[in-house]
């Protein structure tokens, strides 16, 4: 597999002024001692290092004494990718298995392991890793432990085709992945039946023994057989959702993070709350939204099962919207008829 050619920097002529920074350079020049670090040109991350300590030492206003209730309908994954219908299965957290209805299977941020570094998994994955077909495609949004899992990387089929943001290819190859392609924002590549487009997100990267922001973060548009699925990975609210919706009208399904959002003073830049996720869905102009990034790992102050209720309340306050849903872990949902796509 070869990387796509570099995408010329600079906003398209019809780009709204508020979105031009999405096309700006987003990597600082390399120095003699280290490679260049990535950043969000529209709004760089500005929290000081001691903010993490402040968060850890602050009281939590949420009561976590009640065991969380996370719906689960695990299945054995039999015939994954073999049925003549497009579908998505929520494996848990940010991991989905997307079937295009013609044999193609794509995984988003595949995490089948027991931990996200320290936090334990609340429920087993909703799909066994062994069910993943040999020619599956995997897209990664960034290198945080709840999205990039070493245990999973080492156990997925060696033939898995990985598509990752800049700076992550070497790490994956060192840990056993053989077929890896790095992409920058706005780059597109063909992978079997899939067209994969790497898109901006408002986040950051960090992992043990790696430099903070030494690799890029992103969201993805996965298109196949007339359907398109937008996978946001991790992101705070930012102008990119409206611009992505403008550039790629007719998105059928938006997989948007709704959990790990409290306290807002600390999490607001990097993680949307449920109301912001619903606003992002409206900006994208997608046909349907599924909330993700909840119910699996206890990462922040709020209970891991609060996000769906908060999302339902945000939608109710907005007047209701039947296009918004959450799923049970292991639930397989057959996608409705494809929206008309036009780029």
N, C-alpha and C positions, 0 to 999 in steps of 0.2 A: 504494500500500500504506500502510495506517495502522497505527500502533503499538497494541498491546493496552492496555486500561485499566490503570492502576496496580494492583499487587497489594497489598492491605493487609498491613502488617507485623504480625508476631506469629505464634507457633507455633500450629498447630491443637490442639484440646483433647486429642487422643489422642497428641500428640507425646511421645516419651520425654524425660526430663529432659536426657540427654546430648546431645540433638539440638536443643534449643531455640535455641542460639546461631546455628544455621543460618538462622533466620528473623529475626534481629536486624538493626537498621540497620547498614549496611556502607559508608556514605559520610560522611566528615566534613563539617561545614558549610562552605559556600563563604565565602571572605573577599573583601574589596574588590579584592584584586589577582589572585585566582585562584579557579578552581572547586574544589569539594571533592574530596578524594582518597579512593579506595576502600581498604578493608582487610578482612581476614578476622576477624570478631568473635569466633570461637571460639579463634583463636590468631594474633595479628598476627605478621608477619614481623619478626624481630628481629636479623638479622645486620648488623653494622656495615659501613659502606662499604669499609673497608680489607680486608674478608674476601676480596674478589675478588683483590686484590693478593697476599694470603697464598696463595690457591689457585694463582695463576699462578707464584709463586716456589717452590712446594712440589714435591718430586720425585714423578714418576708411577711407581707400583709396577707398572704394566702395560707389557708389551712390545708395541709397535705396529709392529715391524719386519716382521711377517708380513702380507702383503696380506690384507684381510678377504675372506671368502667370503659373499656375499649372493646367495641364489637369485633368479633373474629369468626370467620368461616373458612378455616384452612382447607385446602384441597391438594391433591397429590400432583397437580400439574400435568396429568395425563393428556396427551394430544395438544400440548401447548404449541401454538403456531400451525396446527394442522386443520383447524376448522375454517370454513369459508366465510368467516365474518370478522370484521375488525373489532377489537376488544382491548380493554385495559384491565390488568389485575394489580391490586395494591398489595405489594409484598410487605410494606411497612415503611414508615418514615418518608423518605424521598425516593424510595425504590418502587418502580412500576415495571411490569412486563407489558409491552405494547405489541399487539398482534395486528398486522395489516390486512389479514384476511386472505393473503395469498402465499403464506409460508414464511413471511418475514417477521422476526421477533427482535425488538429493541428493548434494552434495559436502561433505566435511568438511575444514575448514582447507585450502582448495585452494592447493597450491604446486606449480607446474610449472616454476619457474625453475631456473637453474643454480647459484645460491648462496643461502645464508641469511645475508645481509650479507657475511661473509667466508668461512665454510666452503663448499667446493665440494660439489656433489652427487656422490655416489659412483657412482650408476647413473642413466641417463635415466629419466624418469617411465614407469611401467608402462602408461600410457594416453596417447595424444596429446591435447593440449588441444583440438584441432579436433574431437574426437569428442564433446565435451560438447554436449548438445542445447540449443536456444534457450531453453527454459522450465525449465532446471535451477534447483534451489534450492541455495544455498551457506550453510553455517553456519560462523561463526568462533568460536573459543574465546578468543582474546586477540591482542595485537598484536606478539608477539615475531617476529623475522624468519624463524624456521623454520616459522611457522604462518601469518603474514600476509605475502604476497609481492606487492610492487607490480607487478612484471612480469606476474604472473598476473592481477591485478585489471584491468589495462589491456587484457588480451587475451581474457578470457572474453567470451561474448556479452553485448551491452549489455542484453539482456532477462533476464539472470540475476537472480534474486531473492535478495538478501543478508539474512541474519538474524544480528545481531551483539549483543554485550553493550553496556551503556550506555557512551557516550563515544566509540564508534568510527564512528558514522554519518557525522559531518562529514568525517572523514578519507577515508572511502571515496568520498563524493560529490565531494570535491575532486580525487580521482584517477580519476574517470570512471564510478564505479558510479551507476546511475540509480535503482535500486529497492532501497532499504535500509530496514530496520526494526530499531530498537534495542529490546532487552528487558532487564529486570532478572531476578534470580533468582526462580524460581517462576512467572514469567509464561509464558503459552501463547498460540500464535497458529496459525491455519489458513493453509496455503499450498498451494492446489490440493489434491492428495490427501494432503498431509502435515499432521500435527499436530506442531508443534515446541515443545518445552518447554525453556526456559532454566533451568539448574540450577547450584547452587554447585560450586565447585572450590577447592582450596587452592593458590593460585598468586599471581601478581603481574603487573604490566604495565610496559613501558618500551620506548621507541623514540626514535630521534634526533629532536630538536626537539620532543619531547612530554614532559610532566611524568611522572615515575615514578608509577605507580598513578593516573594521570589518567583511565584508562578501566578498565572492569570486566573480569574474566575469568570464564569459566564452563565448564560442560559442557552437553551437549544430550541430550535424548531425542527421537528421530525415529520417529514412528509413522505407518503407512499400511497399509491393507488387512489389518488384523488382526495386523500384525507391529510390533515395536518394537525399535529399535536404540539402545543407549546409547553415546554418544561422549564420552569423558572429557576430551579435549583434553590439557592438561598439569595434573597435580595431584600433590601429595604425599598421603600417607595421612592420612585425616581421617574424622570420624564421618559425613560426608555420604553415603558409599556405602551404609551400612546404612539411613539415613533415606530415600534415594532408592529403594532396594529395597522398603522398607515402603510408601512412597507409591505406587509404580508396580510392583506385583507382576506377574510374568509377562514380564519382559524377555527377548526372544529371543536377542539378541546384545549382548555388551559389548565395545567396542573400547577397550582399556586400554593406556596407555603403559608400556613395560617398559625403555626405554633412557634414556641420558643421566643416569646415577644416581651416578657416582663423581666425587669423594670424598663419602662420606655426610655428613661433618660440614658440608659446604657445600650439597650437592644434596638432602639428606634432606627438608627442608621443602617443596621445590617439585617434586621428581620422585620418584615411587615407584621402588624397585628391583623386580626381577621377583617376589620372594617377597611383597612388599607388594601388588603388582598382583594376584597370585593371591588373596590375602586379600580385596582389594576385590571381586573377582569373586564370592567366596563371600558377602560381605556384600550384594551387589546381588541375589543369588538368580537370576542370569541363567542361561539354558539353555546358552549357549556363550560362550567368551571367545576373542578374537583379540588377540594382543599386537602393539603398533605402536610408533612413535617409536624406531626403531632402523634400522640398515643404510643410512641415507641421508646424514646430515650428521655429521661428527666434531665433537661439541660438548663432550665431557667426557673424563675420564681413560680409561675402559674402551674397548677396541676396539669398533667399531660392530657387529660380528657376535657379540659375547659374550652379549647379552641373551637370545636364544632358548635357548642352552645353559643359562644360569642359570635361566631359567624352567622348563625341563624338569627340572632338578635340584630346584628348589623343589617342583614337583608330585610328583616321585618321592619326596621325603622326606615329603610329606604322604600318601603311600599310592597315588598315581597318580590321574589324572583324564582320561578320554578327551574331555572337553568342552573342553579347552584346546588351542589350536593357534596357530601362526604361519603366515604366508602368504609366498609368493614375490612379489617386485615384479611387478606385471602379472597376478597370478593372479586369476581370477574364480571365486568360490565360490558355488554355488547354495545358498541357505539352506534348512535343513530345514523341515518343516511348522511353522506358527506355534504358539507357546505360547498357552494361553488367557490373555487379558488381562482384568484387572479392576482398576479404580482405586479 
